[in-house]
Structures are given as C-alpha cells and as structure tokens.
Amino acid sequence: MKLQNGQRLVFIGDSVTDMGRTRGAQDGPSEGLFEPLGKGYVHVVSGLLNAVYPELLLRITNVGNSGNNVLDLKNRWQKDVLDLKPDWLSIMIGINDVWRQFDSPQLPEQHVSPELYEKTLGELVSSTRPQLSGGLVLMTPYFIEPDRQDAMRRRMDEYGDVCRRIAARENLPLVDTQAAFDRVLKYRHSSYITWDRVHPNIYGATVLARAFLEAVGFDYNHQ
C-alpha cells in the first residue's frame, strides 16, 4: 500500500467530507459525542486502515467544510492544508460549484464555471504536490443520478472530466467517485444510498471509502 507508517493523511472537501466532524477535536477515532473524522467516508477509511493495517500509525485529519466550493478551499488552503504539513492529501470538491448553478440560478456570484474550477483546482494541485512527501489523491465530484441526460448530472460530469485532466497532467491517483456510484445504481435506487442525490448514508460513504482505498493500493487480505 502507498500509505506508510507515521504519515499524515489530510482530507479536504465540502459537506460530503465534513459529515458532522467535531471542530477543535483531536485527530483519531471517533468516540461518543466527539467525531473529529465525521460520520462519512473519512470515518470508514480510518476504520478500515486501522483494522487491516494496525501496524501503521497513520494520522488522519478531516478538514472538510460544508457548503464549500473550490474558491472556499483556496481561501483556507494555507491554514487547513499547508500548515498541517500532510504527507498525503485527498481533495474532493466540485459538488457545490455545480449545485449552486441549479438551486440558486439567480445568484451568479455563487456559481463557479468549469473554466474557473479547472484553473483554481489545477493551481492548488500543482503548487501543493511538490510539498507532499507521500502524494495527492484527486477525487471527482459526483451526482447520484443514473440518468446521464439529467441536467445536473451532465454538468457534474463536466467537472469530473476536469479532475481527470488535472490528474492526468499531474500524474496523480484519481478516484472516479461517479463511476463507483454508477456501479451501485445498476442494482439500487439512489434513495437507498442518499436522500438528496448528494449526501450519502453509510452505504454511500462506504462506496466512497472503498474507491479511495483502491486508489492507494489497500489490500483487504493484508496480514
């Protein structure tokens, strides 16, 4: 597996990464009212890493913020990424960049065009990757809707294509979260894994966690 003993892995993103994480809490396993990793895919990733690779002392930090778009990430990048000095960084952003175009069409100042999204995300990735001793994982945004002709699904796929271009250009591991959900949608309705086609329940969080772990070479049979 690509993650090594003693390394720090930071996850940054929007509400799908946040998932109710406790602000100000210490890194580590969730306990009772204190959920520093939230209740989403970051929590599942941590659980599997600790269960299957107990010999690795990994520090996992969740700095997802609900409602964020890529411009919000840029504004807090120094404090929430660079100052933490991660060895590995995972980025999943873009859902709100698209969503605001549909739920707030009268507020163009909240919209992030594909061009601005690519420029901003590309700059963050290219400037940060050389500072990471481990690596950077880029996760695509997604919309849990099987109809590829749905307007928001079509738009989200455009932003996923941006992530693919950046990952190819920077030679990064890419987590195609949309493809991971599309596989599940062949058998289950979207309401089984999400109430709004964006925020996943534990089943959806596990889909995301599995896709991330595959990208870093996780071996379920590791002994």
TORLOMI-537972 format. One record per residue (C-alpha): residue in three letters; x negated, y negated, z. Coordinates in nm, 4 decimals, padded with zeros to 6 digits. Example, Ala and Ser with C-alpha at 12.3 -4.5 7.8 and 13.67 -1.06 7.14 Angstrom:
2
r ALA&east -01.2300&north 00.4500&up 00.7800
r SER&east -01.3670&north 00.1060&up 00.7140
***
This chain:
223
r MET&east 00.0000&north 00.0000&up 00.0000
r LYS&east -00.1139&north -00.3538&up -00.0751
r LEU&east -00.0481&north -00.4909&up 00.2755
r GLN&east -00.3432&north -00.4375&up 00.5074
r ASN&east -00.3929&north -00.4196&up 00.8828
r GLY&east -00.3837&north -00.7539&up 01.0642
r GLN&east -00.2410&north -00.9522&up 00.7746
r ARG&east 00.0316&north -01.2142&up 00.7996
r LEU&east 00.3275&north -01.1936&up 00.5620
r VAL&east 00.5475&north -01.5036&up 00.5300
r PHE&east 00.8898&north -01.5006&up 00.3623
r ILE&east 01.0275&north -01.8331&up 00.2376
r GLY&east 01.3605&north -01.8987&up 00.0702
r ASP&east 01.7208&north -02.0018&up 00.1270
r SER&east 02.0073&north -01.8548&up 00.3331
r VAL&east 01.9557&north -01.5053&up 00.1910
r THR&east 01.6120&north -01.5087&up 00.3526
r ASP&east 01.7207&north -01.7098&up 00.6585
r MET&east 02.0173&north -01.4905&up 00.7578
r GLY&east 02.0600&north -01.6465&up 01.1006
r ARG&east 01.6984&north -01.6403&up 01.2109
r THR&east 01.6325&north -01.7946&up 01.5515
r ARG&east 01.4399&north -02.1213&up 01.5256
r GLY&east 01.1438&north -02.1532&up 01.7549
r ALA&east 01.1332&north -01.7840&up 01.8394
r GLN&east 00.8112&north -01.5866&up 01.8177
r ASP&east 00.7346&north -01.3593&up 01.5260
r GLY&east 00.8136&north -00.9966&up 01.5832
r PRO&east 01.1019&north -00.7524&up 01.6177
r SER&east 01.4497&north -00.8868&up 01.6799
r GLU&east 01.5717&north -00.8499&up 02.0360
r GLY&east 01.9230&north -00.9301&up 02.1530
r LEU&east 02.0051&north -01.2970&up 02.1031
r PHE&east 01.6621&north -01.3720&up 01.9610
r GLU&east 01.6406&north -01.2960&up 01.5908
r PRO&east 01.3202&north -01.4551&up 01.4586
r LEU&east 01.3449&north -01.2487&up 01.1400
r GLY&east 01.7184&north -01.2971&up 01.0921
r LYS&east 01.9588&north -01.0140&up 01.0094
r GLY&east 01.8853&north -00.9786&up 00.6383
r TYR&east 01.6289&north -00.8187&up 00.4109
r VAL&east 01.3293&north -00.9573&up 00.6037
r HIS&east 01.4514&north -00.7710&up 00.9127
r VAL&east 01.4887&north -00.4494&up 00.7115
r VAL&east 01.1416&north -00.4901&up 00.5585
r SER&east 00.9933&north -00.5344&up 00.9055
r GLY&east 01.1747&north -00.2299&up 01.0387
r LEU&east 01.0562&north -00.0031&up 00.7597
r LEU&east 00.6988&north -00.1290&up 00.7700
r ASN&east 00.6774&north -00.0714&up 01.1445
r ALA&east 00.8449&north 00.2694&up 01.1247
r VAL&east 00.6440&north 00.4100&up 00.8332
r TYR&east 00.3129&north 00.2293&up 00.8862
r PRO&east 00.2849&north 00.1999&up 01.2680
r GLU&east -00.0941&north 00.1822&up 01.2427
r LEU&east -00.0728&north -00.1519&up 01.0619
r LEU&east -00.0423&north -00.4547&up 01.2880
r LEU&east 00.1368&north -00.6872&up 01.0491
r ARG&east 00.2588&north -01.0313&up 01.1484
r ILE&east 00.5841&north -01.1053&up 00.9661
r THR&east 00.7296&north -01.4555&up 00.9656
r ASN&east 01.0628&north -01.5726&up 00.8246
r VAL&east 01.0836&north -01.9394&up 00.7221
r GLY&east 01.3976&north -01.9187&up 00.5100
r ASN&east 01.6318&north -02.2185&up 00.5414
r SER&east 01.9990&north -02.2037&up 00.4500
r GLY&east 02.1025&north -02.4337&up 00.1675
r ASN&east 01.7529&north -02.4848&up 00.0317
r ASN&east 01.6643&north -02.5234&up -00.3332
r VAL&east 01.3173&north -02.5309&up -00.4851
r LEU&east 01.2790&north -02.9046&up -00.4160
r ASP&east 01.3502&north -02.8449&up -00.0467
r LEU&east 01.0796&north -02.5795&up -00.0432
r LYS&east 00.8349&north -02.8255&up -00.1951
r ASN&east 00.9147&north -03.0834&up 00.0747
r ARG&east 00.8356&north -02.8410&up 00.3590
r TRP&east 00.5605&north -02.6408&up 00.1891
r GLN&east 00.2707&north -02.7762&up 00.3952
r LYS&east 00.4333&north -02.7093&up 00.7334
r ASP&east 00.6145&north -02.3861&up 00.6562
r VAL&east 00.3619&north -02.2200&up 00.4267
r LEU&east 00.0124&north -02.3671&up 00.4160
r ASP&east -00.0131&north -02.4481&up 00.7868
r LEU&east 00.0802&north -02.0882&up 00.8725
r LYS&east -00.2181&north -01.9585&up 00.6711
r PRO&east -00.0489&north -01.6434&up 00.5426
r ASP&east -00.2370&north -01.3612&up 00.3754
r TRP&east 00.0747&north -01.2686&up 00.1788
r LEU&east 00.3618&north -01.4921&up 00.0737
r SER&east 00.7012&north -01.3917&up -00.0650
r ILE&east 00.9179&north -01.6524&up -00.2392
r MET&east 01.2848&north -01.6115&up -00.3292
r ILE&east 01.4546&north -01.9337&up -00.4341
r GLY&east 01.6946&north -02.0484&up -00.7031
r ILE&east 02.0420&north -01.9448&up -00.5904
r ASN&east 02.1353&north -02.2916&up -00.4638
r ASP&east 01.9624&north -02.4558&up -00.7606
r VAL&east 02.2261&north -02.2794&up -00.9727
r TRP&east 02.5193&north -02.2646&up -00.7308
r ARG&east 02.5441&north -02.6420&up -00.6847
r GLN&east 02.5975&north -02.6743&up -01.0599
r PHE&east 02.9209&north -02.4764&up -01.0157
r ASP&east 03.0608&north -02.5611&up -00.6730
r SER&east 02.9561&north -02.9287&up -00.6856
r PRO&east 02.9677&north -03.0280&up -01.0541
r GLN&east 03.0493&north -03.3886&up -00.9571
r LEU&east 02.7204&north -03.4197&up -00.7626
r PRO&east 02.4467&north -03.4015&up -01.0262
r GLU&east 02.1870&north -03.5222&up -00.7767
r GLN&east 02.2148&north -03.1794&up -00.6109
r HIS&east 02.1514&north -02.9913&up -00.9351
r VAL&east 01.8112&north -02.8545&up -01.0328
r SER&east 01.7672&north -02.7963&up -01.4054
r PRO&east 01.5806&north -02.4906&up -01.5358
r GLU&east 01.3016&north -02.7206&up -01.6514
r LEU&east 01.2591&north -02.8852&up -01.3103
r TYR&east 01.2909&north -02.5480&up -01.1390
r GLU&east 01.0144&north -02.3996&up -01.3530
r LYS&east 00.7868&north -02.6994&up -01.3120
r THR&east 00.8260&north -02.7145&up -00.9327
r LEU&east 00.8089&north -02.3429&up -00.8628
r GLY&east 00.5212&north -02.2992&up -01.1044
r GLU&east 00.3199&north -02.5723&up -00.9316
r LEU&east 00.3831&north -02.4259&up -00.5858
r VAL&east 00.2774&north -02.0812&up -00.7008
r SER&east -00.0334&north -02.1858&up -00.8923
r SER&east -00.1599&north -02.4138&up -00.6145
r THR&east -00.0967&north -02.1633&up -00.3348
r ARG&east -00.2039&north -01.8314&up -00.4842
r PRO&east -00.5807&north -01.9055&up -00.4581
r GLN&east -00.5395&north -01.9733&up -00.0847
r LEU&east -00.3953&north -01.6292&up -00.0080
r SER&east -00.6346&north -01.3501&up 00.0823
r GLY&east -00.3672&north -01.0914&up 00.0040
r GLY&east -00.1257&north -01.2003&up -00.2622
r LEU&east 00.2007&north -01.3634&up -00.3616
r VAL&east 00.5265&north -01.1853&up -00.4445
r LEU&east 00.7878&north -01.3665&up -00.6504
r MET&east 01.1499&north -01.2571&up -00.6116
r THR&east 01.4103&north -01.3613&up -00.8684
r PRO&east 01.7364&north -01.5278&up -00.7673
r TYR&east 02.0492&north -01.3229&up -00.8338
r PHE&east 02.4279&north -01.3288&up -00.8570
r ILE&east 02.6070&north -01.0095&up -00.7523
r GLU&east 02.8415&north -01.0070&up -01.0520
r PRO&east 02.8309&north -00.7263&up -01.3104
r ASP&east 02.9812&north -00.9349&up -01.5919
r ARG&east 02.6772&north -01.0797&up -01.7664
r GLN&east 02.9068&north -01.3215&up -01.9527
r ASP&east 03.0263&north -01.4810&up -01.6306
r ALA&east 02.9109&north -01.8439&up -01.6454
r MET&east 02.7234&north -01.8426&up -01.3157
r ARG&east 02.5698&north -01.5009&up -01.3837
r ARG&east 02.4440&north -01.6241&up -01.7232
r ARG&east 02.2949&north -01.9324&up -01.5643
r MET&east 02.1317&north -01.7349&up -01.2846
r ASP&east 01.9744&north -01.5025&up -01.5384
r GLU&east 01.8061&north -01.8065&up -01.6944
r TYR&east 01.6407&north -01.8861&up -01.3621
r GLY&east 01.5410&north -01.5216&up -01.3243
r ASP&east 01.3708&north -01.5490&up -01.6640
r VAL&east 01.1765&north -01.8489&up -01.5300
r CYS&east 01.0455&north -01.6325&up -01.2447
r ARG&east 00.9441&north -01.3646&up -01.4919
r ARG&east 00.7475&north -01.6174&up -01.6955
r ILE&east 00.5703&north -01.7546&up -01.3891
r ALA&east 00.4904&north -01.4056&up -01.2578
r ALA&east 00.3505&north -01.3009&up -01.5960
r ARG&east 00.1454&north -01.6187&up -01.6276
r GLU&east 00.0009&north -01.5863&up -01.2751
r ASN&east -00.0249&north -01.2048&up -01.2804
r LEU&east 00.1996&north -01.1662&up -00.9747
r PRO&east 00.4156&north -00.8802&up -00.8489
r LEU&east 00.7750&north -00.9584&up -00.9497
r VAL&east 01.0811&north -00.8343&up -00.7634
r ASP&east 01.3736&north -00.8269&up -01.0054
r THR&east 01.6499&north -00.8547&up -00.7468
r GLN&east 01.9185&north -00.8863&up -01.0147
r ALA&east 01.8177&north -00.5531&up -01.1668
r ALA&east 01.8227&north -00.3960&up -00.8199
r PHE&east 02.1797&north -00.5130&up -00.7604
r ASP&east 02.2889&north -00.4237&up -01.1152
r ARG&east 02.1959&north -00.0622&up -01.0439
r VAL&east 02.4234&north -00.0584&up -00.7369
r LEU&east 02.7038&north -00.2363&up -00.9246
r LYS&east 02.7314&north 00.0613&up -01.1583
r TYR&east 02.8817&north 00.2527&up -00.8665
r ARG&east 03.0145&north -00.0010&up -00.6161
r HIS&east 03.2224&north -00.3174&up -00.6432
r SER&east 03.0449&north -00.6363&up -00.5421
r SER&east 03.2775&north -00.6783&up -00.2426
r TYR&east 03.1206&north -00.3660&up -00.0910
r ILE&east 02.7853&north -00.5441&up -00.0509
r THR&east 02.8778&north -00.9137&up -00.0356
r TRP&east 03.1780&north -01.1320&up 00.0429
r ASP&east 03.0885&north -01.4170&up -00.1939
r ARG&east 02.8630&north -01.2504&up -00.4539
r VAL&east 02.5587&north -01.4169&up -00.2947
r HIS&east 02.5165&north -01.3390&up 00.0773
r PRO&east 02.4561&north -00.9648&up 00.1227
r ASN&east 02.5700&north -00.7454&up 00.4088
r ILE&east 02.3377&north -00.4780&up 00.5494
r TYR&east 02.3745&north -00.2666&up 00.2338
r GLY&east 02.2770&north -00.5573&up 00.0125
r ALA&east 01.9937&north -00.6548&up 00.2457
r THR&east 01.8605&north -00.3017&up 00.2168
r VAL&east 01.8729&north -00.3224&up -00.1628
r LEU&east 01.6571&north -00.6361&up -00.1460
r ALA&east 01.4198&north -00.4854&up 00.1100
r ARG&east 01.3709&north -00.1720&up -00.0986
r ALA&east 01.2952&north -00.3771&up -00.4091
r PHE&east 01.0411&north -00.5884&up -00.2207
r LEU&east 00.8675&north -00.2869&up -00.0685
r GLU&east 00.8372&north -00.1189&up -00.4071
r ALA&east 00.6525&north -00.4269&up -00.5318
r VAL&east 00.3872&north -00.3948&up -00.2591
r GLY&east 00.3349&north -00.0222&up -00.3025
r PHE&east 00.5277&north 00.1018&up 00.0022
r ASP&east 00.5191&north 00.4806&up 00.0364
r TYR&east 00.8134&north 00.6311&up 00.2243
r ASN&east 00.6157&north 00.9549&up 00.2677
r HIS&east 00.3146&north 00.7845&up 00.4221
r GLN&east 00.1706&north 00.9738&up 00.7176
***
